[in-house]
Amino acid sequence: MNDLNQARNHVLAQIQDACLAANRDLGQVQLLAVSKTHPSPLLREMYSTGQRSFGENYLQEALDKIEDLKDLDIEWHFIGHVQRNKTKHLAEKFAWVHGVDRFIIAERLSKQRDVTQDPLNICLQVNIDAQDSKDGCQPDEVVELVKQISLLPHLRLRGLMVIPAPHHTEAFQDAKQLFDQVKVFHVRPEDWDTLSMGMSGDLVEAIAAGSTMVRIGTALFGARDYSTKNE
Ligand SMILES: *Cc1c(COP(=O)(O)O)cnc(C)c1O
């Protein structure tokens, strides 16, 4: 068994234990492998362990890897900050975009999604614990944004994405509460099924609060080296 396989099995076991402890069905929580800064061959190796969904933060880096790995059946998620002038590539190349926090971004993604493709899955990013430097809409903007974005034709609005401050795990409960509130009035409640929260350091707490997708980088691939990056 190689290192990546071992690391992935360890994370899957953690997810399973967290589900059991929280009395949740196994299989309710999806593992997204966050592969930013890691080279394509390493992603290919992770793919060979059975991993199919990968999350990337930096557009150019992601586009290079998508090209390198186009022979594989990868579901690509963009989890970085979405810039208004970069939406075209996101709409074309990704299956999911997690960092949508304004209507104009959603509108552009919908317009730029090719009609022959499946609708683009998106999550609304919420600044759930009022951090100054963070992206994301405010919690009190969510209801209105969901109403507007749900009307866009080439998107499927799947849920919320949050990145609370480290150790601020109560924020996961706030996110779950907001998620449940929206479900009640969503025009297509069956689409509203994703709560993207939890990273290597806090996935157990996130799953306890109701996460359906954990975004895991370090625990799968080891520490990241940013020294060669300037983004
Ligand atoms: C980098 C990143 C992750 C993964 O973080 P780890 O602590 O390495 O697991 C998850 N979500 C987002 C939005 C990220 O940018």
The ligand as an ORCA input file, in Angstrom:
! r2SCAN-3c Opt
* xyz 0 1
  C      -6.647     24.699      1.002
  C      -8.088     24.589      1.296
  C      -8.627     23.448      1.924
  C      -7.785     22.294      2.433
  O      -7.166     22.626      3.638
  P      -6.333     21.531      4.490
  O      -6.222     22.170      5.816
  O      -5.021     21.374      3.808
  O      -7.114     20.293      4.515
  C      -9.996     23.391      2.082
  N     -10.812     24.375      1.678
  C     -10.337     25.482      1.080
  C     -11.282     26.539      0.639
  C      -8.958     25.625      0.882
  O      -8.506     26.746      0.309
*
